[in-house]
């Protein structure tokens, strides 16, 4: 698998709450591995918005099992937010390493073929999801406020998408992305 394939998400969405759950079910997906910061909540925040909370509840009612996988080094915050949503979690995951994704799939009792990885970063969420063979969904970050190293990674994302001639869907105004 070439570098282009590792850095190309299978689907894109403007926001996590815009990901169509039925389309994922039709693809045989039953487990959702979801990033926390700037995917489910703004970076370093402790509150989940009502639309995201409603999407998580709808996913659970539809039969999806969900696990938050975060690189955040504040495990208590990740655990509290996961408990608030009633989902599993893996903190300090060191994405894109496979171990955090594999642990999440064990918690969810899923396989790569039945798991979707959802996140806002190309080099952590998408790359990590691709490395374990899961379906990957890249979402636009909720907020421009980020950890200092993440700002550097965003610059690298832009550079790599240009060098590999990948279209970064989030640089175009009004881009909604590829459907699931």
C-alpha positions as CSV (number, residue, x, y, z in Angstrom):
1,X,0.0,0.0,0.0
2,X,1.5,3.3,-1.1
3,X,1.8,6.4,1.0
4,X,-1.0,8.1,-0.9
5,X,-3.4,5.3,0.2
6,X,-2.4,5.6,3.8
7,X,-3.0,9.3,3.8
8,X,-6.4,9.3,1.9
9,X,-9.5,8.9,4.0
10,X,-12.2,6.6,2.8
11,X,-14.8,9.3,3.4
12,X,-15.1,12.9,4.5
13,X,-17.5,14.9,6.6
14,X,-17.8,18.5,7.6
15,X,-18.7,17.5,11.2
16,X,-19.0,14.2,13.1
17,X,-22.7,14.8,13.6
18,X,-23.1,14.9,9.8
19,X,-21.8,11.3,9.3
20,X,-24.7,9.2,8.1
21,X,-25.0,6.2,10.4
22,X,-27.2,4.2,8.1
23,X,-24.5,4.4,5.4
24,X,-22.0,3.0,7.8
25,X,-24.4,0.1,8.8
26,X,-24.9,-0.7,5.1
27,X,-21.1,-1.1,4.8
28,X,-21.1,-3.6,7.7
29,X,-19.7,-1.2,10.3
30,X,-20.7,-1.9,13.9
31,X,-17.9,-0.3,15.8
32,X,-16.9,3.4,15.8
33,X,-13.4,4.4,17.1
34,X,-13.7,8.2,17.5
35,X,-11.1,10.8,18.3
36,X,-11.9,13.2,21.1
37,X,-10.2,16.6,20.7
38,X,-11.6,18.6,17.8
39,X,-13.7,15.7,16.6
40,X,-16.2,15.2,19.5
41,X,-15.3,18.3,21.5
42,X,-13.1,21.4,21.1
43,X,-9.5,20.8,22.2
44,X,-9.1,20.7,26.0
45,X,-12.9,21.3,26.6
46,X,-14.9,19.2,29.0
47,X,-18.3,19.6,27.4
48,X,-19.9,17.8,24.4
49,X,-22.2,19.9,22.2
50,X,-25.9,18.9,22.0
51,X,-25.6,18.0,18.2
52,X,-22.6,15.7,18.9
53,X,-24.3,14.2,22.0
54,X,-27.4,13.5,19.9
55,X,-25.3,11.8,17.2
56,X,-23.6,9.6,19.7
57,X,-27.0,8.6,21.2
58,X,-28.4,7.9,17.8
59,X,-25.4,5.7,17.0
60,X,-25.8,3.8,20.2
61,X,-29.5,3.3,19.6
62,X,-28.8,2.1,16.1
63,X,-26.6,-0.6,17.6
64,X,-23.1,0.9,17.1
65,X,-20.5,0.3,19.8
66,X,-18.3,3.4,20.3
67,X,-14.8,3.9,21.8
68,X,-13.0,7.2,22.2
69,X,-9.3,6.8,21.3
70,X,-7.3,9.9,22.3
71,X,-3.7,10.9,22.4
72,X,-4.6,13.3,25.2
73,X,-2.3,12.9,28.2
74,X,-5.0,13.7,30.7
75,X,-6.6,10.3,31.1
76,X,-9.1,11.5,33.8
77,X,-10.6,14.0,31.3
78,X,-10.9,11.4,28.6
79,X,-12.4,8.9,31.0
80,X,-14.9,11.4,32.3
81,X,-16.1,12.5,28.9
82,X,-16.4,8.8,27.8
83,X,-18.4,8.0,30.9
84,X,-20.6,11.0,30.3
85,X,-21.4,9.7,26.8
86,X,-21.7,6.1,28.0
87,X,-18.9,4.8,25.7
88,X,-15.5,3.0,26.1
89,X,-12.2,4.8,25.9
90,X,-8.5,4.5,25.3
91,X,-6.4,7.4,26.4
92,X,-2.7,8.2,25.8
93,X,-3.1,6.0,22.6
94,X,0.0,7.3,20.8
95,X,-1.8,7.4,17.4
96,X,-1.0,6.5,14.7
97,X,0.5,3.5,16.5
98,X,-1.7,0.4,16.0
99,X,-1.9,-0.5,19.7
100,X,-4.6,2.0,20.7
101,X,-6.8,1.1,17.8
102,X,-6.4,-2.6,18.5
103,X,-7.2,-2.1,22.1
104,X,-10.4,-0.2,21.1
105,X,-11.4,-3.0,18.7
106,X,-10.9,-5.5,21.5
107,X,-13.2,-3.4,23.8
108,X,-15.7,-3.1,21.0
109,X,-15.4,-6.8,20.0
110,X,-15.0,-5.7,16.4
111,X,-12.5,-6.5,13.5
112,X,-10.9,-4.0,11.2
113,X,-13.6,-4.9,8.6
114,X,-16.4,-3.9,11.0
115,X,-14.8,-0.8,12.4
116,X,-14.7,2.8,11.3
117,X,-12.1,5.3,12.6
118,X,-13.3,8.9,12.8
119,X,-11.1,11.8,13.4
120,X,-9.9,15.3,12.5
121,X,-6.2,14.5,11.9
122,X,-4.7,13.0,8.8
123,X,-1.4,11.8,10.5
124,X,-3.0,10.3,13.6
125,X,-6.6,9.3,13.0
126,X,-6.6,8.5,9.3
127,X,-3.1,7.1,9.1
128,X,-3.7,5.0,12.3
129,X,-7.0,3.7,11.0
130,X,-5.5,2.7,7.7
131,X,-2.6,1.0,9.4
132,X,-5.1,-1.4,11.2
133,X,-7.2,-1.8,8.0
134,X,-10.3,0.0,9.2
135,X,-12.6,2.3,7.3
136,X,-11.5,5.9,7.8
137,X,-13.5,9.1,8.0
138,X,-11.8,12.5,8.1
139,X,-13.8,15.3,9.7
140,X,-13.1,19.1,9.8
141,X,-11.7,20.2,13.2
142,X,-14.4,21.7,15.4
143,X,-12.2,24.6,16.6
144,X,-9.0,26.3,15.4
145,X,-7.7,26.2,19.0
146,X,-5.3,23.3,19.3
147,X,-2.3,22.0,21.2
148,X,0.9,23.6,19.9
149,X,2.3,20.4,18.4
150,X,-1.1,19.8,16.6
151,X,-0.7,23.2,14.9
152,X,2.6,22.0,13.5
153,X,1.0,18.7,12.4
154,X,-1.7,20.7,10.6
155,X,1.0,22.5,8.6
156,X,2.5,19.1,7.7
157,X,-0.9,17.9,6.6
158,X,-1.2,20.8,4.2
159,X,2.3,20.2,2.9
160,X,1.8,16.5,2.3
161,X,-1.6,16.9,0.7
162,X,0.0,19.3,-1.8
163,X,3.1,17.2,-2.4
164,X,1.1,14.1,-3.0
165,X,-1.4,16.1,-5.0
166,X,-4.2,15.0,-2.6
167,X,-7.1,17.4,-2.5
168,X,-7.5,18.7,1.0
169,X,-11.3,19.0,1.1
170,X,-11.3,21.3,4.1
171,X,-9.3,24.1,2.3
172,X,-12.1,24.7,-0.2
173,X,-14.9,26.9,1.2
174,X,-18.2,25.1,1.7
175,X,-16.6,21.7,0.9
176,X,-18.7,18.9,2.4
177,X,-16.5,16.0,1.3
178,X,-16.9,12.6,-0.1
179,X,-20.0,10.7,1.0
180,X,-19.6,7.6,3.2
